[in-house]
Amino acid sequence: MTTITPFLWFDGHLDDAVASYRSIFADFELLESSRYPDAILGMGGQLMSATVSLAGTRIILFNGGPMYTLNPAFSLMVVVDDQTELDRLWDALCEGGAPSQCGWLVDRFGVSWQIVPRQLGELLGSPGPGVAERVTAAMLTMAKLDIASLEAAAQAPTT
């Protein structure tokens, strides 16, 4: 069976990233890991790769050095059921990182994330007159998404 697995290139701090993601995601699983041999100058003993499972998605994290950098052109989207979970993940992933717009953030390791409520797809796909436009306009004013505000925008009277 053919599979697709996201492969994220880190420049050091992979041990810290694995520990951080383990503390943030309740369903975190470390599936495989390897360390650089001591003979590799500057990298000896460091975590070289870790294959993890987050929310059932297999992801390979690789400590490859400064040759490549992560950027927001690739992000991991986490779909949540409620504002409590959205807030918890947003706050934990933003710690030491940077919020962006429309539910996007970059964590302290350079990984881009989207923390999105499950309702957003329904709201943006609503056939109701003006609903998608109002929800989009509300979303564009937000860094961390607020479910109640998005739902209020969807219900606002059409002018």
C-alpha positions as CSV (number, residue, x, y, z in Angstrom):
1,M,0.0,0.0,0.0
2,T,1.3,3.4,-0.9
3,T,1.4,6.0,1.9
4,I,2.2,9.7,2.2
5,T,4.0,10.8,5.4
6,P,4.8,14.4,6.2
7,F,8.6,14.8,6.7
8,L,9.7,17.9,8.6
9,W,13.3,19.1,8.6
10,F,14.5,20.7,11.8
11,D,17.8,22.5,12.6
12,G,18.6,21.1,16.0
13,H,16.3,21.0,19.1
14,L,14.6,17.8,17.9
15,D,14.7,16.3,21.4
16,D,12.9,19.5,22.7
17,A,10.4,19.4,19.9
18,V,9.5,15.7,20.6
19,A,9.1,16.5,24.3
20,S,7.0,19.5,23.6
21,Y,4.6,17.7,21.2
22,R,4.4,14.8,23.7
23,S,3.2,17.2,26.4
24,I,0.7,19.0,24.1
25,F,-1.0,16.2,22.3
26,A,-2.6,13.6,24.5
27,D,-2.5,10.9,21.7
28,F,1.2,11.5,20.9
29,E,3.1,8.3,20.1
30,L,6.8,7.9,19.4
31,L,6.9,5.2,16.9
32,E,10.6,5.1,16.0
33,S,13.7,7.2,16.7
34,S,17.4,7.2,16.0
35,R,20.4,9.2,17.2
36,Y,23.4,10.4,15.4
37,P,26.5,8.3,16.1
38,D,29.0,9.9,18.5
39,A,31.5,10.0,15.6
40,I,29.4,12.6,13.7
41,L,31.1,15.9,14.7
42,G,28.7,18.4,16.1
43,M,25.7,16.1,15.9
44,G,26.9,13.0,17.9
45,G,24.3,11.8,20.3
46,Q,21.6,14.1,19.1
47,L,18.2,12.8,18.0
48,M,18.5,12.3,14.3
49,S,14.9,11.4,13.5
50,A,11.7,10.6,15.2
51,T,8.6,9.1,13.6
52,V,5.6,10.2,15.7
53,S,1.9,9.9,15.5
54,L,-0.2,13.0,16.2
55,A,-4.0,12.6,16.1
56,G,-3.5,9.4,14.1
57,T,-1.2,11.1,11.5
58,R,2.3,9.6,11.1
59,I,4.9,12.4,10.8
60,I,8.7,12.1,10.5
61,L,10.7,14.7,12.3
62,F,14.4,15.0,11.1
63,N,17.3,16.9,12.6
64,G,19.1,17.7,9.4
65,G,20.9,21.0,10.3
66,P,20.7,24.5,8.8
67,M,20.5,23.5,5.1
68,Y,16.8,23.9,4.9
69,T,14.2,25.8,7.0
70,L,10.6,25.2,7.7
71,N,8.2,27.9,6.5
72,P,4.4,28.5,6.4
73,A,4.1,27.2,2.9
74,F,3.6,23.9,4.6
75,S,1.5,23.6,7.8
76,L,-0.1,21.0,10.0
77,M,-3.9,21.6,10.4
78,V,-5.5,20.4,13.6
79,V,-9.3,20.3,13.6
80,V,-10.8,20.7,17.0
81,D,-14.3,20.2,18.4
82,D,-14.6,23.1,20.8
83,Q,-13.2,26.4,21.9
84,T,-11.6,24.9,25.0
85,E,-9.4,22.5,22.9
86,L,-8.7,25.3,20.4
87,D,-7.5,27.6,23.2
88,R,-5.4,24.9,24.8
89,L,-3.6,23.9,21.6
90,W,-3.2,27.5,20.4
91,D,-1.7,28.6,23.7
92,A,0.6,25.6,24.0
93,L,1.9,25.8,20.4
94,C,2.2,29.6,20.5
95,E,4.5,29.5,23.6
96,G,7.8,30.8,22.3
97,G,6.4,30.9,18.8
98,A,4.4,33.5,16.9
99,P,0.7,33.9,16.2
100,S,-0.3,34.7,12.6
101,Q,-3.8,35.2,11.1
102,C,-6.9,33.1,10.6
103,G,-5.9,30.4,13.0
104,W,-2.3,30.0,11.9
105,L,0.7,30.1,14.1
106,V,4.4,29.2,14.0
107,D,5.7,27.2,17.0
108,R,9.1,27.8,18.7
109,F,10.6,25.1,16.4
110,G,9.5,26.8,13.2
111,V,6.6,24.4,12.4
112,S,3.5,26.2,11.0
113,W,0.1,25.0,12.4
114,Q,-3.5,25.8,11.7
115,I,-5.8,25.4,14.7
116,V,-9.3,25.2,13.2
117,P,-12.7,24.5,14.7
118,R,-14.6,21.7,13.0
119,Q,-17.5,24.1,12.4
120,L,-15.5,26.4,10.1
121,G,-15.9,24.2,7.0
122,E,-19.7,24.2,7.5
123,L,-19.8,27.9,8.0
124,L,-17.7,28.7,5.0
125,G,-19.6,26.3,2.8
126,S,-23.0,27.5,3.9
127,P,-25.5,28.1,1.1
128,G,-27.2,30.9,3.1
129,P,-27.0,34.3,1.5
130,G,-23.8,36.2,2.6
131,V,-22.9,33.6,5.3
132,A,-19.5,32.6,3.8
133,E,-18.6,36.3,3.2
134,R,-19.5,37.3,6.8
135,V,-17.7,34.4,8.3
136,T,-14.6,35.1,6.1
137,A,-14.6,38.8,7.0
138,A,-14.8,37.9,10.7
139,M,-12.0,35.3,10.4
140,L,-9.7,37.8,8.7
141,T,-9.8,39.9,11.8
142,M,-8.7,37.1,14.1
143,A,-5.3,35.5,14.9
144,K,-6.7,32.7,17.2
145,L,-10.1,31.7,15.9
146,D,-13.1,32.3,18.1
147,I,-16.0,29.9,17.4
148,A,-18.7,32.0,19.0
149,S,-17.7,35.1,16.9
150,L,-17.6,33.0,13.7
151,E,-21.1,31.6,14.5
152,A,-22.4,35.1,15.3
153,A,-21.1,36.4,12.0
154,A,-22.9,33.5,10.2
155,Q,-26.1,34.4,12.0
156,A,-25.9,38.2,11.5
157,P,-28.7,39.6,9.4
158,T,-27.9,40.3,5.8
159,T,-27.7,44.0,5.0
